[in-house]
Amino acid sequence: MPWITLLLIIFYKIGDAFVMALSTNFLLNKLGFSLAEVGTINKTFGLFATIIGDLHGGYIMQKMSLFKALLIFRYFTDYF
């Protein structure tokens, strides 16, 4: 069971890593934003989104198991 949880976490994060790398290139090369604009928006919005998401996710994690929570949260990050 620990291996299944570890694999779930790895596959959970690998998609996010690819999306962030590709979105920065898209914003810089295709839409013409400057590096300063992309960095400011990503870091400012990212900080607030992380804080709110961590607080909300921590509250929900108290109510269910880690495995079940990761499956549910992965569904929401893929489809919403």
N, CA, C and O atoms as a GROMACS GRO file, in nm:
protein
  320
    1MET      N    1   0.080  -0.121   0.000
    1MET     CA    2   0.000   0.000   0.000
    1MET      C    3   0.085   0.128   0.000
    1MET      O    4   0.044   0.226  -0.062
    2PRO      N    5   0.201   0.130   0.067
    2PRO     CA    6   0.282   0.253   0.062
    2PRO      C    7   0.331   0.285  -0.080
    2PRO      O    8   0.344   0.401  -0.116
    3TRP      N    9   0.357   0.180  -0.161
    3TRP     CA   10   0.403   0.204  -0.298
    3TRP      C   11   0.293   0.265  -0.383
    3TRP      O   12   0.320   0.349  -0.469
    4ILE      N   13   0.171   0.224  -0.361
    4ILE     CA   14   0.059   0.278  -0.437
    4ILE      C   15   0.041   0.426  -0.404
    4ILE      O   16   0.018   0.508  -0.493
    5THR      N   17   0.052   0.460  -0.277
    5THR     CA   18   0.039   0.599  -0.235
    5THR      C   19   0.153   0.682  -0.294
    5THR      O   20   0.130   0.794  -0.340
    6LEU      N   21   0.274   0.628  -0.291
    6LEU     CA   22   0.388   0.701  -0.346
    6LEU      C   23   0.371   0.724  -0.496
    6LEU      O   24   0.398   0.834  -0.545
    7LEU      N   25   0.328   0.623  -0.569
    7LEU     CA   26   0.305   0.639  -0.714
    7LEU      C   27   0.194   0.739  -0.742
    7LEU      O   28   0.203   0.818  -0.836
    8LEU      N   29   0.090   0.737  -0.661
    8LEU     CA   30  -0.018   0.833  -0.677
    8LEU      C   31   0.032   0.976  -0.660
    8LEU      O   32  -0.005   1.064  -0.737
    9ILE      N   33   0.115   0.999  -0.560
    9ILE     CA   34   0.169   1.133  -0.536
    9ILE      C   35   0.260   1.176  -0.651
    9ILE      O   36   0.254   1.291  -0.695
   10ILE      N   37   0.344   1.085  -0.701
   10ILE     CA   38   0.434   1.119  -0.811
   10ILE      C   39   0.355   1.155  -0.936
   10ILE      O   40   0.382   1.258  -0.998
   11PHE      N   41   0.258   1.073  -0.974
   11PHE     CA   42   0.179   1.102  -1.093
   11PHE      C   43   0.090   1.224  -1.073
   11PHE      O   44   0.056   1.292  -1.170
   12TYR      N   45   0.052   1.250  -0.950
   12TYR     CA   46  -0.029   1.366  -0.918
   12TYR      C   47   0.049   1.494  -0.947
   12TYR      O   48  -0.007   1.590  -1.001
   13LYS      N   49   0.176   1.496  -0.913
   13LYS     CA   50   0.256   1.617  -0.927
   13LYS      C   51   0.321   1.633  -1.065
   13LYS      O   52   0.352   1.746  -1.104
   14ILE      N   53   0.341   1.527  -1.137
   14ILE     CA   54   0.412   1.537  -1.264
   14ILE      C   55   0.332   1.618  -1.367
   14ILE      O   56   0.391   1.692  -1.446
   15GLY      N   57   0.202   1.605  -1.366
   15GLY     CA   58   0.120   1.684  -1.458
   15GLY      C   59   0.128   1.832  -1.429
   15GLY      O   60   0.134   1.913  -1.522
   16ASP      N   61   0.128   1.869  -1.303
   16ASP     CA   62   0.139   2.009  -1.265
   16ASP      C   63   0.273   2.068  -1.309
   16ASP      O   64   0.278   2.183  -1.354
   17ALA      N   65   0.378   1.992  -1.296
   17ALA     CA   66   0.511   2.040  -1.335
   17ALA      C   67   0.517   2.068  -1.485
   17ALA      O   68   0.572   2.170  -1.527
   18PHE      N   69   0.461   1.980  -1.566
   18PHE     CA   70   0.461   2.002  -1.711
   18PHE      C   71   0.375   2.121  -1.751
   18PHE      O   72   0.413   2.198  -1.839
   19VAL      N   73   0.262   2.136  -1.688
   19VAL     CA   74   0.173   2.246  -1.722
   19VAL      C   75   0.237   2.380  -1.689
   19VAL      O   76   0.227   2.474  -1.768
   20MET      N   77   0.301   2.391  -1.575
   20MET     CA   78   0.364   2.518  -1.538
   20MET      C   79   0.478   2.554  -1.634
   20MET      O   80   0.492   2.670  -1.671
   21ALA      N   81   0.557   2.457  -1.674
   21ALA     CA   82   0.666   2.484  -1.767
   21ALA      C   83   0.612   2.528  -1.902
   21ALA      O   84   0.666   2.621  -1.963
   22LEU      N   85   0.508   2.464  -1.950
   22LEU     CA   86   0.453   2.499  -2.081
   22LEU      C   87   0.374   2.630  -2.079
   22LEU      O   88   0.376   2.704  -2.177
   23SER      N   89   0.306   2.659  -1.970
   23SER     CA   90   0.228   2.782  -1.965
   23SER      C   91   0.316   2.906  -1.966
   23SER      O   92   0.281   3.008  -2.026
   24THR      N   93   0.432   2.899  -1.900
   24THR     CA   94   0.523   3.014  -1.900
   24THR      C   95   0.575   3.040  -2.041
   24THR      O   96   0.577   3.155  -2.085
   25ASN      N   97   0.615   2.937  -2.112
   25ASN     CA   98   0.660   2.955  -2.251
   25ASN      C   99   0.549   3.008  -2.339
   25ASN      O  100   0.574   3.092  -2.425
   26PHE      N  101   0.429   2.961  -2.320
   26PHE     CA  102   0.315   3.008  -2.400
   26PHE      C  103   0.291   3.156  -2.376
   26PHE      O  104   0.271   3.232  -2.472
   27LEU      N  105   0.292   3.198  -2.250
   27LEU     CA  106   0.268   3.339  -2.220
   27LEU      C  107   0.378   3.429  -2.274
   27LEU      O  108   0.351   3.540  -2.320
   28LEU      N  109   0.501   3.383  -2.268
   28LEU     CA  110   0.613   3.464  -2.317
   28LEU      C  111   0.620   3.468  -2.469
   28LEU      O  112   0.632   3.576  -2.527
   29ASN      N  113   0.614   3.354  -2.532
   29ASN     CA  114   0.639   3.346  -2.677
   29ASN      C  115   0.516   3.373  -2.763
   29ASN      O  116   0.528   3.442  -2.864
   30LYS      N  117   0.401   3.322  -2.726
   30LYS     CA  118   0.284   3.333  -2.812
   30LYS      C  119   0.198   3.455  -2.782
   30LYS      O  120   0.143   3.517  -2.873
   31LEU      N  121   0.185   3.491  -2.654
   31LEU     CA  122   0.099   3.603  -2.620
   31LEU      C  123   0.175   3.733  -2.601
   31LEU      O  124   0.114   3.840  -2.592
   32GLY      N  125   0.307   3.726  -2.595
   32GLY     CA  126   0.388   3.847  -2.593
   32GLY      C  127   0.400   3.918  -2.460
   32GLY      O  128   0.436   4.036  -2.458
   33PHE      N  129   0.373   3.853  -2.352
   33PHE     CA  130   0.392   3.916  -2.222
   33PHE      C  131   0.540   3.924  -2.190
   33PHE      O  132   0.619   3.841  -2.237
   34SER      N  133   0.578   4.023  -2.111
   34SER     CA  134   0.719   4.033  -2.071
   34SER      C  135   0.747   3.936  -1.957
   34SER      O  136   0.655   3.887  -1.892
   35LEU      N  137   0.874   3.911  -1.934
   35LEU     CA  138   0.915   3.821  -1.827
   35LEU      C  139   0.873   3.876  -1.690
   35LEU      O  140   0.835   3.801  -1.601
   36ALA      N  141   0.881   4.006  -1.675
   36ALA     CA  142   0.842   4.070  -1.548
   36ALA      C  143   0.691   4.054  -1.523
   36ALA      O  144   0.649   4.027  -1.411
   37GLU      N  145   0.611   4.071  -1.628
   37GLU     CA  146   0.466   4.057  -1.613
   37GLU      C  147   0.428   3.914  -1.576
   37GLU      O  148   0.347   3.893  -1.486
   38VAL      N  149   0.486   3.818  -1.644
   38VAL     CA  150   0.455   3.677  -1.616
   38VAL      C  151   0.499   3.642  -1.474
   38VAL      O  152   0.424   3.575  -1.401
   39GLY      N  153   0.617   3.684  -1.435
   39GLY     CA  154   0.666   3.655  -1.301
   39GLY      C  155   0.581   3.718  -1.193
   39GLY      O  156   0.552   3.655  -1.091
   40THR      N  157   0.542   3.843  -1.213
   40THR     CA  158   0.460   3.913  -1.112
   40THR      C  159   0.325   3.846  -1.095
   40THR      O  160   0.282   3.821  -0.982
   41ILE      N  161   0.258   3.817  -1.203
   41ILE     CA  162   0.126   3.754  -1.195
   41ILE      C  163   0.136   3.613  -1.139
   41ILE      O  164   0.058   3.576  -1.051
   42ASN      N  165   0.230   3.534  -1.189
   42ASN     CA  166   0.244   3.396  -1.140
   42ASN      C  167   0.275   3.391  -0.992
   42ASN      O  168   0.216   3.311  -0.919
   43LYS      N  169   0.366   3.474  -0.947
   43LYS     CA  170   0.407   3.469  -0.806
   43LYS      C  171   0.301   3.528  -0.715
   43LYS      O  172   0.275   3.473  -0.608
   44THR      N  173   0.240   3.639  -0.754
   44THR     CA  174   0.138   3.702  -0.669
   44THR      C  175   0.014   3.614  -0.660
   44THR      O  176  -0.032   3.581  -0.551
   45PHE      N  177  -0.040   3.575  -0.775
   45PHE     CA  178  -0.159   3.491  -0.775
   45PHE      C  179  -0.128   3.354  -0.715
   45PHE      O  180  -0.209   3.298  -0.641
   46GLY      N  181  -0.012   3.302  -0.747
   46GLY     CA  182   0.028   3.171  -0.695
   46GLY      C  183   0.038   3.169  -0.544
   46GLY      O  184  -0.001   3.071  -0.481
   47LEU      N  185   0.091   3.275  -0.485
   47LEU     CA  186   0.102   3.282  -0.339
   47LEU      C  187  -0.035   3.278  -0.273
   47LEU      O  188  -0.058   3.199  -0.182
   48PHE      N  189  -0.126   3.363  -0.320
   48PHE     CA  190  -0.258   3.367  -0.260
   48PHE      C  191  -0.337   3.239  -0.285
   48PHE      O  192  -0.409   3.192  -0.197
   49ALA      N  193  -0.325   3.183  -0.404
   49ALA     CA  194  -0.394   3.058  -0.435
   49ALA      C  195  -0.339   2.944  -0.350
   49ALA      O  196  -0.415   2.857  -0.306
   50THR      N  197  -0.209   2.942  -0.326
   50THR     CA  198  -0.148   2.839  -0.243
   50THR      C  199  -0.196   2.848  -0.100
   50THR      O  200  -0.229   2.746  -0.038
   51ILE      N  201  -0.199   2.968  -0.045
   51ILE     CA  202  -0.243   2.986   0.093
   51ILE      C  203  -0.388   2.943   0.109
   51ILE      O  204  -0.421   2.869   0.202
   52ILE      N  205  -0.475   2.989   0.021
   52ILE     CA  206  -0.617   2.953   0.030
   52ILE      C  207  -0.637   2.804   0.008
   52ILE      O  208  -0.713   2.740   0.081
   53GLY      N  209  -0.569   2.747  -0.091
   53GLY     CA  210  -0.580   2.604  -0.118
   53GLY      C  211  -0.527   2.519  -0.004
   53GLY      O  212  -0.587   2.416   0.028
   54ASP      N  213  -0.417   2.560   0.056
   54ASP     CA  214  -0.363   2.484   0.170
   54ASP      C  215  -0.458   2.485   0.288
   54ASP      O  216  -0.479   2.381   0.352
   55LEU      N  217  -0.514   2.599   0.318
   55LEU     CA  218  -0.608   2.607   0.430
   55LEU      C  219  -0.733   2.523   0.404
   55LEU      O  220  -0.778   2.449   0.491
   56HIS      N  221  -0.787   2.536   0.285
   56HIS     CA  222  -0.907   2.460   0.249
   56HIS      C  223  -0.877   2.309   0.243
   56HIS      O  224  -0.954   2.228   0.294
   57GLY      N  225  -0.765   2.274   0.180
   57GLY     CA  226  -0.727   2.133   0.171
   57GLY      C  227  -0.698   2.072   0.308
   57GLY      O  228  -0.732   1.956   0.332
   58GLY      N  229  -0.635   2.148   0.396
   58GLY     CA  230  -0.609   2.099   0.532
   58GLY      C  231  -0.736   2.072   0.608
   58GLY      O  232  -0.746   1.975   0.683
   59TYR      N  233  -0.834   2.159   0.591
   59TYR     CA  234  -0.962   2.137   0.657
   59TYR      C  235  -1.030   2.010   0.605
   59TYR      O  236  -1.084   1.931   0.683
   60ILE      N  237  -1.028   1.992   0.474
   60ILE     CA  238  -1.091   1.873   0.415
   60ILE      C  239  -1.015   1.746   0.452
   60ILE      O  240  -1.076   1.642   0.475
   61MET      N  241  -0.881   1.755   0.459
   61MET     CA  242  -0.800   1.638   0.493
   61MET      C  243  -0.830   1.586   0.633
   61MET      O  244  -0.813   1.467   0.660
   62GLN      N  245  -0.874   1.673   0.722
   62GLN     CA  246  -0.912   1.629   0.856
   62GLN      C  247  -1.033   1.538   0.852
   62GLN      O  248  -1.053   1.457   0.943
   63LYS      N  249  -1.113   1.549   0.749
   63LYS     CA  250  -1.238   1.475   0.740
   63LYS      C  251  -1.226   1.341   0.667
   63LYS      O  252  -1.317   1.259   0.675
   64MET      N  253  -1.113   1.317   0.594
   64MET     CA  254  -1.101   1.193   0.518
   64MET      C  255  -0.956   1.145   0.517
   64MET      O  256  -0.867   1.213   0.566
   65SER      N  257  -0.934   1.026   0.460
   65SER     CA  258  -0.799   0.970   0.455
   65SER      C  259  -0.716   1.036   0.345
   65SER      O  260  -0.770   1.101   0.256
   66LEU      N  261  -0.584   1.020   0.353
   66LEU     CA  262  -0.493   1.080   0.255
   66LEU      C  263  -0.520   1.026   0.115
   66LEU      O  264  -0.529   1.104   0.020
   67PHE      N  265  -0.532   0.896   0.100
   67PHE     CA  266  -0.551   0.835  -0.031
   67PHE      C  267  -0.680   0.882  -0.096
   67PHE      O  268  -0.682   0.919  -0.214
   68LYS      N  269  -0.788   0.881  -0.021
   68LYS     CA  270  -0.917   0.925  -0.075
   68LYS      C  271  -0.914   1.073  -0.110
   68LYS      O  272  -0.970   1.114  -0.212
   69ALA      N  273  -0.850   1.154  -0.027
   69ALA     CA  274  -0.842   1.297  -0.054
   69ALA      C  275  -0.761   1.325  -0.180
   69ALA      O  276  -0.800   1.410  -0.260
   70LEU      N  277  -0.649   1.255  -0.200
   70LEU     CA  278  -0.568   1.276  -0.320
   70LEU      C  279  -0.645   1.238  -0.446
   70LEU      O  280  -0.634   1.307  -0.547
   71LEU      N  281  -0.720   1.131  -0.442
   71LEU     CA  282  -0.800   1.092  -0.558
   71LEU      C  283  -0.906   1.197  -0.590
   71LEU      O  284  -0.924   1.233  -0.707
   72ILE      N  285  -0.973   1.246  -0.490
   72ILE     CA  286  -1.078   1.346  -0.511
   72ILE      C  287  -1.019   1.477  -0.560
   72ILE      O  288  -1.070   1.537  -0.654
   73PHE      N  289  -0.911   1.524  -0.497
   73PHE     CA  290  -0.850   1.650  -0.536
   73PHE      C  291  -0.791   1.641  -0.677
   73PHE      O  292  -0.793   1.740  -0.751
   74ARG      N  293  -0.738   1.526  -0.714
   74ARG     CA  294  -0.684   1.510  -0.849
   74ARG      C  295  -0.796   1.522  -0.953
   74ARG      O  296  -0.776   1.581  -1.059
   75TYR      N  297  -0.910   1.467  -0.924
   75TYR     CA  298  -1.025   1.479  -1.013
   75TYR      C  299  -1.061   1.627  -1.032
   75TYR      O  300  -1.084   1.671  -1.145
   76PHE      N  301  -1.065   1.703  -0.924
   76PHE     CA  302  -1.102   1.844  -0.934
   76PHE      C  303  -0.997   1.926  -1.008
   76PHE      O  304  -1.032   2.019  -1.081
   77THR      N  305  -0.868   1.894  -0.989
   77THR     CA  306  -0.766   1.972  -1.060
   77THR      C  307  -0.764   1.938  -1.209
   77THR      O  308  -0.721   2.021  -1.289
   78ASP      N  309  -0.808   1.820  -1.247
   78ASP     CA  310  -0.810   1.784  -1.390
   78ASP      C  311  -0.932   1.841  -1.462
   78ASP      O  312  -0.921   1.878  -1.578
   79TYR      N  313  -1.044   1.848  -1.396
   79TYR     CA  314  -1.168   1.880  -1.466
   79TYR      C  315  -1.230   2.014  -1.430
   79TYR      O  316  -1.335   2.049  -1.485
   80PHE      N  317  -1.170   2.089  -1.339
   80PHE     CA  318  -1.227   2.219  -1.305
   80PHE      C  319  -1.124   2.328  -1.310
   80PHE      O  320  -1.156   2.444  -1.284
   0.00000   0.00000   0.00000
